[in-house]
Amino acid sequence: MQHYHSHHHTETNSPVSEKRIVALKWAFGINLAFLLVELIGGILSNSMALLADAGHMFSDVASLGFALVIIHILAKPASSKRSYGYGRAEVLAGFVNALLLCFIVGVLVIESFDRITNPVEIDSTMMLWVSVAGLLANLASAAVLAVHHKDDLNIRGAFLHLVADALGSVGAIIAGLLIMWKGWALADPIASLIIAALILYSSWGLIKEALHILLEGTPPGVNLNEIRKGLENIEGVCGCHDLHAWLIGSREPMLTAHITVSSETDPYSILTKAERFSREEHDIIHCTFQVECQECTHLHK
């Protein structure tokens, strides 16, 4: 049985723009500075909501730090040991980052319920001003990353953290105002629980996306049935089997398929048409096709 094999691809690790790196560095610096402000403010004001927001901002700093490290890893070329390059490093970082968020949520929930049963006096004025400063820091960082948040899983995760953290800061501001105007101390742990829920919500989508890629799930937007029909509609193709599509990183879809053709069909022409179809119709550049002779396949069986 004679097979014809084609492997068409581009470089797995695409270069990262200098603008994206600068944006990440700015966001990292802003969040690191205000993490210290919120942490100190939370301790001095005795505010659980502020400490919760500081915990979320810590996750922002970790996320941005991961993103910067991963960018340098992704720049490494593929090698004989890692022939697909380092695209999965981005996904692993996103997964670890999401797990870190879940751990922070657990700590916040335990501490918040302890505050509900054992309320403490809170400096609402300091809590309010530090929360406002934290909100401004989140908005500034999110604005810096807004242009790049669709570029990859890593930056998208960091951007989502910043947005959720900004909402958490709003909750802390509202809690500070309630304590200042109404003397309602329970507003602090309740705001902390709301922030914990926001953190969990923002991390769950990241966990699902990272797990889907790690388990080599079909890329979002890729319909294998449509691809199979499209390949089988190529003149001379009798069938398509062993069709698979997956992702290396968040932006690098891969495709493999076995294509059965009649003996009089030119296999190289089929390979060219199949590659053009996957590239132009489904935007999949990295594809591997194996063309098999239909008559030979029957003889082999």
Rosetta blueprint (number, residue, H / E / L):
1 M L
2 Q L
3 H E
4 Y E
5 H E
6 S E
7 H E
8 H E
9 H L
10 T L
11 E L
12 T L
13 N L
14 S L
15 P L
16 V L
17 S L
18 E H
19 K H
20 R H
21 I H
22 V H
23 A H
24 L H
25 K H
26 W H
27 A H
28 F H
29 G H
30 I H
31 N H
32 L H
33 A H
34 F H
35 L H
36 L H
37 V H
38 E H
39 L H
40 I H
41 G H
42 G H
43 I H
44 L H
45 S H
46 N L
47 S L
48 M H
49 A H
50 L H
51 L H
52 A H
53 D H
54 A H
55 G H
56 H H
57 M H
58 F H
59 S H
60 D H
61 V H
62 A H
63 S H
64 L H
65 G H
66 F H
67 A H
68 L H
69 V H
70 I H
71 I H
72 H H
73 I H
74 L H
75 A L
76 K L
77 P L
78 A L
79 S L
80 S L
81 K L
82 R L
83 S L
84 Y L
85 G L
86 Y L
87 G H
88 R H
89 A H
90 E H
91 V H
92 L H
93 A H
94 G H
95 F H
96 V H
97 N H
98 A H
99 L H
100 L H
101 L H
102 C H
103 F H
104 I H
105 V H
106 G H
107 V H
108 L H
109 V H
110 I H
111 E H
112 S H
113 F H
114 D H
115 R H
116 I H
117 T H
118 N L
119 P L
120 V L
121 E L
122 I L
123 D L
124 S H
125 T H
126 M H
127 M H
128 L H
129 W H
130 V H
131 S H
132 V H
133 A H
134 G H
135 L H
136 L H
137 A H
138 N H
139 L H
140 A H
141 S H
142 A H
143 A H
144 V H
145 L H
146 A H
147 V H
148 H H
149 H L
150 K L
151 D L
152 D L
153 L H
154 N H
155 I H
156 R H
157 G H
158 A H
159 F H
160 L H
161 H H
162 L H
163 V H
164 A H
165 D H
166 A H
167 L H
168 G H
169 S H
170 V H
171 G H
172 A H
173 I H
174 I H
175 A H
176 G H
177 L H
178 L H
179 I H
180 M H
181 W H
182 K H
183 G L
184 W L
185 A L
186 L L
187 A H
188 D H
189 P H
190 I H
191 A H
192 S H
193 L H
194 I H
195 I H
196 A H
197 A H
198 L H
199 I H
200 L H
201 Y H
202 S H
203 S H
204 W H
205 G H
206 L H
207 I H
208 K H
209 E H
210 A H
211 L H
212 H H
213 I H
214 L H
215 L L
216 E L
217 G L
218 T L
219 P L
220 P L
221 G L
222 V L
223 N L
224 L H
225 N H
226 E H
227 I H
228 R H
229 K H
230 G H
231 L H
232 E H
233 N L
234 I L
235 E L
236 G L
237 V E
238 C E
239 G E
240 C E
241 H E
242 D E
243 L E
244 H E
245 A E
246 W E
247 L E
248 I L
249 G L
250 S L
251 R L
252 E L
253 P E
254 M E
255 L E
256 T E
257 A E
258 H E
259 I E
260 T E
261 V E
262 S L
263 S L
264 E L
265 T L
266 D L
267 P H
268 Y H
269 S H
270 I H
271 L H
272 T H
273 K H
274 A H
275 E H
276 R H
277 F H
278 S H
279 R H
280 E H
281 E H
282 H H
283 D L
284 I L
285 I L
286 H E
287 C E
288 T E
289 F E
290 Q E
291 V E
292 E E
293 C E
294 Q H
295 E H
296 C H
297 T H
298 H H
299 L H
300 H H
301 K L
